[in-house]
């Protein structure tokens, strides 16, 4: 572990997330909530930034939310987030914009054998202003993590700011093919299976289809490393000289999808600590998510717990 965490700029969606304390199913389509629900900030951007801060990095979150009541509540809640240890979470670049709405998400707990699931009741397009991106990059991040869809103008601004500042750019999600092409270059391009299929038109199944997808992605953006996230099967990683497949742990695919932002945060943390070990970072993230899920998803595992969990499953990190 480095003595001082790296500064990671996380660009991604923020929403208001409500999680009922408990649910009782009365029949098909009928749910009753019991207890006081949890109500706080959510979204991939928030989840990744908080996880990075918990692992000791200095996480700066950059996004847009509305000036509506949900947006005002979410902004106050973000400013109250604290993390234990040496890490730091900073939400000063989450700006309220009257032109935006604030997404609302309901996260349903596991009930009567049904897996946990999330429902986006209100989805809003968010656009981060060029001024906000300029302000965020004035902090000179060591790593920039793009966790959500961004407009082509936003992608151009992000790419134009990251490269001159020698900020490693890791793309974990990015709208359509044209937005991706606007970014031009990055250190790591990591996309979900559905996003890869949507951009390349290739349905991922075997090794050959993954290689063809990486080739197609390479025509859009030049990356040092490519990482395809296939929650039901594992992770396909490649660079210009090698490729390999890291199998997923035996956890429900729905849990793997729900924890995708946490995988990305753990991957970035390990990538920083290891000096760019792609395979080791991917194995760390996979073990971390599995340890988190098997412990009940109540608290992020520590570095020691992740390494112990991987060792128990025959993986040395």
C-alpha positions as CSV (number, residue, x, y, z in Angstrom):
1,X,0.0,0.0,0.0
2,X,1.2,3.5,-0.8
3,X,1.6,5.8,2.2
4,X,-0.7,8.3,0.6
5,X,-3.7,7.5,-1.6
6,X,-3.8,8.7,-5.2
7,X,-6.2,11.4,-6.3
8,X,-8.9,9.8,-8.5
9,X,-11.4,11.8,-10.4
10,X,-14.6,9.8,-10.8
11,X,-17.0,11.1,-13.4
12,X,-20.4,9.3,-13.3
13,X,-24.1,9.4,-12.5
14,X,-25.5,10.5,-9.2
15,X,-29.1,9.7,-8.1
16,X,-31.3,9.6,-5.1
17,X,-31.6,6.0,-3.9
18,X,-34.2,4.6,-1.6
19,X,-33.8,1.1,-0.1
20,X,-36.7,-0.3,1.9
21,X,-35.5,-1.9,5.2
22,X,-37.5,-5.1,4.5
23,X,-40.1,-6.3,2.0
24,X,-42.9,-8.8,2.2
25,X,-44.3,-10.3,-0.9
26,X,-48.1,-10.8,-0.9
27,X,-48.3,-12.2,-4.4
28,X,-47.2,-11.5,-8.0
29,X,-46.4,-7.8,-8.3
30,X,-47.5,-7.0,-4.7
31,X,-44.9,-5.8,-2.2
32,X,-45.2,-4.3,1.3
33,X,-42.4,-2.3,2.8
34,X,-41.6,-2.8,6.5
35,X,-39.4,-0.6,8.6
36,X,-37.8,2.8,7.9
37,X,-36.1,2.9,4.4
38,X,-32.6,3.9,3.8
39,X,-32.5,7.1,1.7
40,X,-29.2,8.5,0.4
41,X,-27.1,9.2,-2.7
42,X,-26.6,6.4,-5.2
43,X,-25.5,5.7,-8.7
44,X,-22.4,4.2,-10.2
45,X,-20.4,7.4,-9.7
46,X,-21.2,7.6,-6.0
47,X,-20.6,3.9,-5.4
48,X,-17.3,3.9,-7.1
49,X,-16.0,7.1,-5.5
50,X,-17.0,6.0,-2.0
51,X,-15.4,2.6,-2.5
52,X,-12.2,4.1,-3.7
53,X,-12.1,6.4,-0.7
54,X,-12.7,3.5,1.7
55,X,-9.6,1.8,0.1
56,X,-7.5,4.8,0.9
57,X,-7.6,6.9,-2.3
58,X,-8.6,10.5,-2.5
59,X,-11.8,10.3,-4.5
60,X,-13.2,13.4,-6.3
61,X,-16.7,12.9,-7.6
62,X,-17.8,14.9,-10.7
63,X,-21.4,14.9,-11.9
64,X,-24.6,16.9,-12.3
65,X,-27.9,16.7,-10.4
66,X,-31.1,18.9,-10.5
67,X,-32.1,21.8,-8.4
68,X,-35.4,19.9,-7.6
69,X,-36.1,18.7,-4.1
70,X,-34.4,15.3,-4.7
71,X,-31.3,17.1,-6.0
72,X,-31.1,19.5,-3.0
73,X,-31.5,16.5,-0.6
74,X,-28.9,14.5,-2.4
75,X,-26.4,17.4,-2.5
76,X,-26.7,17.7,1.3
77,X,-26.3,14.0,1.9
78,X,-23.2,13.9,-0.4
79,X,-21.6,16.6,1.7
80,X,-22.1,14.6,4.9
81,X,-20.3,11.4,3.6
82,X,-17.2,10.5,5.6
83,X,-15.0,7.4,5.2
84,X,-12.8,5.8,7.8
85,X,-9.0,5.7,7.6
86,X,-6.8,7.7,5.3
87,X,-9.1,7.9,2.3
88,X,-11.0,11.0,1.4
89,X,-14.4,11.5,-0.4
90,X,-15.0,14.9,-2.0
91,X,-18.2,15.9,-3.8
92,X,-17.6,19.5,-4.5
93,X,-17.7,18.9,-8.3
94,X,-21.2,17.5,-8.1
95,X,-23.0,20.6,-9.4
96,X,-26.7,21.4,-9.3
97,X,-28.1,22.4,-12.7
98,X,-31.6,23.7,-13.3
99,X,-31.5,22.1,-16.7
100,X,-31.1,18.6,-15.2
101,X,-33.4,16.3,-13.3
102,X,-32.3,14.1,-10.4
103,X,-32.7,10.3,-11.1
104,X,-34.6,8.3,-8.5
105,X,-33.7,4.7,-7.9
106,X,-35.4,2.1,-5.7
107,X,-33.2,-0.8,-4.5
108,X,-35.2,-3.8,-3.4
109,X,-33.7,-6.2,-0.9
110,X,-33.7,-10.0,-1.2
111,X,-37.1,-11.4,-0.4
112,X,-38.5,-15.0,-0.2
113,X,-35.7,-16.3,-2.4
114,X,-35.9,-13.5,-4.9
115,X,-32.5,-11.8,-5.6
116,X,-32.0,-8.1,-4.8
117,X,-32.8,-5.8,-7.7
118,X,-32.8,-2.1,-8.5
119,X,-35.5,-0.2,-10.3
120,X,-34.8,3.2,-11.8
121,X,-38.2,5.0,-11.3
122,X,-37.0,8.2,-12.9
123,X,-34.0,8.3,-15.3
124,X,-32.7,11.7,-16.3
125,X,-30.1,12.6,-18.9
126,X,-27.3,14.5,-17.2
127,X,-24.8,16.8,-18.8
128,X,-21.7,17.9,-17.0
129,X,-20.9,21.5,-18.0
130,X,-17.5,22.2,-19.5
131,X,-16.8,24.6,-16.6
132,X,-17.4,21.8,-14.1
133,X,-15.0,19.6,-15.9
134,X,-12.4,22.4,-16.1
135,X,-12.7,23.0,-12.3
136,X,-12.4,19.3,-11.5
137,X,-9.2,18.9,-13.5
138,X,-7.7,21.9,-11.8
139,X,-7.1,19.4,-8.9
140,X,-4.7,17.5,-11.2
141,X,-6.0,13.9,-10.6
142,X,-3.5,11.1,-10.9
143,X,-6.3,8.9,-12.4
144,X,-9.5,9.7,-14.2
145,X,-12.3,7.1,-14.0
146,X,-15.2,7.6,-16.4
147,X,-18.1,5.7,-14.9
148,X,-21.1,6.8,-16.9
149,X,-22.3,7.8,-20.3
150,X,-21.1,11.2,-21.4
151,X,-21.9,13.4,-24.4
152,X,-19.4,13.7,-27.2
153,X,-18.6,17.3,-26.1
154,X,-18.1,16.0,-22.6
155,X,-15.8,13.2,-23.8
156,X,-13.8,15.6,-25.9
157,X,-13.3,17.9,-22.8
158,X,-12.4,14.9,-20.6
159,X,-9.8,13.6,-23.0
160,X,-8.4,17.0,-23.7
161,X,-7.9,17.6,-19.9
162,X,-6.6,14.2,-18.9
163,X,-3.8,13.8,-21.5
164,X,-1.9,17.0,-20.9
165,X,-2.0,16.5,-17.2
166,X,-0.6,12.9,-17.4
167,X,-3.8,11.6,-15.7
168,X,-4.3,7.9,-16.4
169,X,-7.7,7.6,-18.1
170,X,-9.7,4.5,-17.3
171,X,-13.1,4.2,-19.1
172,X,-15.6,1.9,-17.3
173,X,-18.6,3.1,-19.3
174,X,-19.2,5.5,-22.1
175,X,-22.4,6.1,-24.1
176,X,-22.3,5.3,-27.8
177,X,-19.6,4.5,-30.4
178,X,-19.2,8.1,-31.4
179,X,-18.7,9.3,-27.8
180,X,-16.1,6.5,-27.4
181,X,-14.3,7.5,-30.6
182,X,-14.2,11.1,-29.4
183,X,-12.1,10.0,-26.4
184,X,-9.4,8.7,-28.8
185,X,-7.0,7.1,-26.3
186,X,-7.0,5.7,-22.8
187,X,-5.0,3.5,-20.5
188,X,-7.8,1.0,-19.9
189,X,-11.1,0.5,-21.7
190,X,-13.4,-1.6,-19.7
191,X,-17.0,-2.1,-20.7
192,X,-19.9,-4.3,-19.7
193,X,-21.1,-7.1,-21.9
194,X,-24.3,-5.3,-22.9
195,X,-22.4,-2.1,-23.7
196,X,-19.8,-4.0,-25.9
197,X,-22.6,-5.7,-27.8
198,X,-24.4,-2.4,-28.3
199,X,-21.3,-0.7,-29.6
200,X,-19.8,-3.5,-31.7
201,X,-22.9,-5.5,-32.7
202,X,-21.0,-8.6,-31.5
203,X,-22.7,-11.0,-29.0
204,X,-20.1,-12.2,-26.6
205,X,-20.0,-15.9,-26.1
206,X,-16.6,-17.6,-26.7
207,X,-13.0,-16.5,-26.9
208,X,-13.2,-15.7,-30.6
209,X,-16.2,-13.3,-30.2
210,X,-14.3,-11.5,-27.4
211,X,-11.3,-11.1,-29.6
212,X,-13.4,-9.7,-32.4
213,X,-15.1,-7.3,-30.1
214,X,-11.7,-6.0,-28.8
215,X,-10.6,-5.5,-32.4
216,X,-13.7,-3.5,-33.1
217,X,-13.3,-1.4,-30.0
218,X,-9.7,-0.8,-31.0
219,X,-10.9,0.8,-34.1
220,X,-12.7,3.4,-32.0
221,X,-10.3,4.0,-29.1
222,X,-6.7,3.1,-28.7
223,X,-6.2,1.6,-25.3
224,X,-3.2,0.0,-23.6
225,X,-5.5,-2.6,-22.1
226,X,-9.0,-3.9,-22.8
227,X,-11.2,-5.4,-20.1
228,X,-14.6,-6.9,-21.0
229,X,-16.9,-7.4,-17.9
230,X,-19.1,-10.5,-18.3
231,X,-20.8,-10.8,-14.9
232,X,-22.2,-14.4,-15.5
233,X,-18.9,-15.7,-16.8
234,X,-16.0,-13.6,-15.7
235,X,-13.6,-11.1,-17.3
236,X,-11.8,-11.1,-20.6
237,X,-8.6,-9.1,-20.7
238,X,-6.3,-8.2,-23.6
239,X,-3.5,-6.0,-24.8
240,X,-1.6,-6.0,-28.0
241,X,0.4,-9.1,-27.1
242,X,-1.8,-11.4,-24.9
243,X,-5.3,-12.2,-23.8
244,X,-6.8,-14.3,-21.1
245,X,-10.0,-15.0,-19.3
246,X,-10.6,-14.8,-15.6
247,X,-13.6,-16.9,-14.5
248,X,-16.2,-15.3,-12.2
249,X,-16.7,-16.6,-8.6
250,X,-19.8,-18.6,-7.9
251,X,-22.1,-15.7,-6.9
252,X,-25.5,-14.9,-8.4
253,X,-25.2,-12.9,-11.6
254,X,-27.7,-10.4,-10.3
255,X,-25.3,-9.6,-7.4
256,X,-22.4,-9.3,-9.8
257,X,-24.3,-6.8,-11.9
258,X,-25.4,-4.8,-8.9
259,X,-21.8,-4.6,-7.6
260,X,-20.3,-3.7,-11.0
261,X,-19.3,-0.2,-9.8
262,X,-17.6,-1.6,-6.7
263,X,-15.7,-4.0,-9.0
264,X,-14.5,-1.0,-11.0
265,X,-13.4,0.8,-7.9
266,X,-11.5,-2.2,-6.5
267,X,-9.9,-2.8,-10.0
268,X,-8.7,0.9,-10.1
269,X,-7.4,0.7,-6.5
270,X,-5.4,-2.4,-7.3
271,X,-4.2,-1.0,-10.6
272,X,-2.8,2.0,-8.8
273,X,-1.2,0.0,-6.0
274,X,0.3,-2.6,-8.4
275,X,1.7,0.0,-10.9
276,X,-0.5,-1.3,-13.7
277,X,-0.9,-5.1,-13.3
278,X,-4.0,-5.7,-15.4
279,X,-4.5,-9.4,-14.5
280,X,-3.8,-9.0,-10.8
281,X,-6.1,-6.0,-10.6
282,X,-8.9,-7.8,-12.3
283,X,-8.4,-10.8,-10.0
284,X,-8.4,-8.5,-7.0
285,X,-11.7,-6.9,-8.1
286,X,-13.4,-10.2,-8.7
287,X,-12.3,-11.5,-5.3
288,X,-13.4,-8.3,-3.6
289,X,-16.9,-8.4,-5.1
290,X,-17.3,-12.1,-4.2
291,X,-16.1,-11.4,-0.7
292,X,-18.5,-8.5,-0.4
293,X,-21.5,-10.5,-1.7
294,X,-20.8,-13.6,0.4
295,X,-20.6,-11.5,3.6
296,X,-24.1,-10.1,3.0
297,X,-23.2,-6.8,1.2
298,X,-23.2,-4.9,4.5
299,X,-19.6,-3.6,4.5
300,X,-16.8,-3.4,2.0
301,X,-14.1,-6.0,2.7
302,X,-10.7,-4.8,3.8
303,X,-7.6,-5.5,1.7
304,X,-6.6,-8.3,4.0
305,X,-10.1,-9.9,3.8
306,X,-10.0,-9.8,0.0
307,X,-6.6,-11.4,-0.2
308,X,-7.7,-14.1,2.4
309,X,-10.8,-14.8,0.4
310,X,-8.9,-15.2,-2.8
311,X,-6.4,-17.5,-1.1
312,X,-9.2,-19.7,0.2
313,X,-10.2,-20.0,-3.5
314,X,-6.8,-20.9,-4.7
315,X,-5.8,-17.4,-6.0
316,X,-2.7,-15.6,-4.8
317,X,-2.9,-11.9,-5.0
